[in-house]
Amino acid sequence: MFWPPSAGRLLGHGSFCVTAAGRTATLSSAWGWPGTDAVRFARVTPAEREEARTAMGWRHDRPLVTFVGALGDRRKGFDTLFAAWKILCEHPGWDCDLAVAGSGAELPVWRERAQLAGLGQRILFLGFRQDVPRLLAASDALVHPARYEAYGLGVHEALCRGIPALVSAGAGVAERYPAGLESLLIPDPDDPGSLAER
């Protein structure tokens, strides 16, 4: 971590950040969680869900899982989610689509891989989106198997909307999951088989 020599205080957004900084600095430190716009990310109502699905052109009777993250490298874990989705789609009873919101250098590669794997109709690549609140309103769950995530604001926003969110146990936001929700924490973001079982 780097900070200006004149800094007298360090504010982190998770206990790991503050602990790591505290080992190397003589600064006073504190930590807190990022906030979310309580109006834009309020709990989804049934009417809002219907409107969001209609606006997106998606079926109202088919479950939808969402991934929100950059597709420029493997840090966000989309490769693990893609492999898990392939496993799930091999089962005839799996009737769920995956919406992927994010851009990056690997987006065209993932689109091609989905087509080659026969998943072109099961994985919806949306690119970069400004309307994340609407996207979450249309979703039944969010999955975020990141290998590294200092916090995970997209997960935080999904939870504020009342959307269940599976997230890597090592992500900063996982510290906010209360006892009893451990089943939503992904222990190994490199294991697509384990993710598919969740």
N, C-alpha and C positions, 0 to 999 in steps of 0.2 A: 504494500500500500504506500502511496505517496501523498504527501500533504505539504503545503508551504511551511517553511520554518517559522513564520509568524503566527501560525495557527495555534490557538490556545485550547481548543476544544475539538473533539471529533464526535460526529453523530453518525452512527451506523444504522442499518435497517435489519439487523438480525444479530443474535448473540454471537455467531461465528465471526462476523466482521469485526465486532467490537473486541472480542477475545483475541483475535489475531493481531489487531492493531494495538491492543493493550500490552502485548508481549514485546513490541518493538518501539513503543513511544512513551514519552513521559507526559502525554496530554491527558487531560480529564476526558472521560468518555461517557456516553450514554447511548441507548438504543431505543428505537421505536419502529413501528410498522408504517409502511406507506399507506396513505389514505385513498379513498375512492369517492368519486362523485356520487353521493347518496341518491340523487334523483335519476341520473342516467343509468345507474347500476342497481336500481331497486329490484326487489323480488318480482319475478315475472308473474303476471296474471294470466289466466286461461285465455282471455280475449287478446292480450298482447302476443301470446304464443301463436294463436291462430292467425293474427295479422302478420306476424313475422314470417311464418311459413308461407302464407299467400304471397307476400311481397318478394320472397326469395324464389318462388315458383317450386316449392318443395311439397311433397305429399304430406298430408296431415296424419296419415295412419301408419307411417313407417318411422321407427326410431332413428334418431340422428345423434351421432357422437361427433364432437368437434375437437380439432387441434388448432391452436393459435400459436404461431411461432415462426421465426426466420428459417428459411430453407437454404441458407448460404453455407452451412457446415453441419456437422453431426451433433453439435452441442445440445440442441433442443430434443434430440432423440427421435426424430421422425423416422429414421431408418428402422428403429426397433418397433415403432408403432406400425409401420408399413408391413414388416415381417409378421407381426402379430395379426394384422388384419387379413393377410393372406391365409394364415392358419384358420382364423374364424370363418372366412368366406368359403372354406372347403366343406364346412358343415351345412347340410341342406336346411337346417332349422334356423340358421343365422340370417335374420332379416333386418339388417341395420346398415345405414350408410355412414360414411365418414366425410365430414366437411373439413377441408384444410385451408385455413386462412393464414397466408404468409407469402412472402416473396423472397427471392435470393437466387444466387447463381445456379443452385441445384433444382429449381422449380421445373424447368423443361425436362430434365433427366427423370424426375419423379413422375411427371405426366406420362412420359414414354414408358417407364417401367410399369406403371399401372395398366396401360393399354396392353403391353406385352403379357402381363400376368392375367389378363381377362378381368381386370378390376376397374375398367374405365367407367362403368355405370355405378360402381360401389364406392368410389373415392372421388369426391368433388373438389377439384383444386380451384380455389376462389381468388388466389393472388392476394395482394395487400388489400386490407379492408379498413375503411374509416368507421364502418357501422358495426363495431364489435358488440355494443349493447343489443342490437337487433339480432345479430348472429347468435349470441348466447340465448336470447329469448326463444329462438327457433330450435335450440338444442336440448337434448335429453341428458347429456353428460359431456364433460370435457376430459381429455386425456393429455397429460404433459409428462412424458418420461424423460425429462432432461438429464443429461449427464452432469451438467453444472448449471445451477440457477441460484444466483445470490438471493433472490426473493421469489419471483413468479407472480407478477402483477395480474397476468391473464387468469391464473388460478384464483387469485383473490377476488377478481371481478366476477368470475363464474359463481363462486360461493356467495357473493353478495346478491346475485340474481336468483339464488336458490337452486343452482345447477350443481349436481354432484360432480366432484373433480378428483380424478385419480392423478396423483403427482408423485414424483420421485421422493423417496424418504429423505434424501440429502438436500432437497431444495429448501431455501430459507423459509418459504411459506408453510412447509410441513411442520414447523415448530408451533404453528397456530392450530393444528388439528387436535381436538380434544381426545381424551381417552375414549375408546369405543369406536373411533373412526380409523383405526389402524389398517383395516382392510382396504382403505382408499389410498394407502401409501405403497408405492412401488419400490420394493427392496433393491432390485437390480435393474437399472435402466438399460442394461445390455442383454437382457434375457426376454426375447419375444414370446417364448413358450409360457413363461410365468405371467407375462402381461396378458396374454390371451386367456389364461385361466381366470383372471380377475374379472 
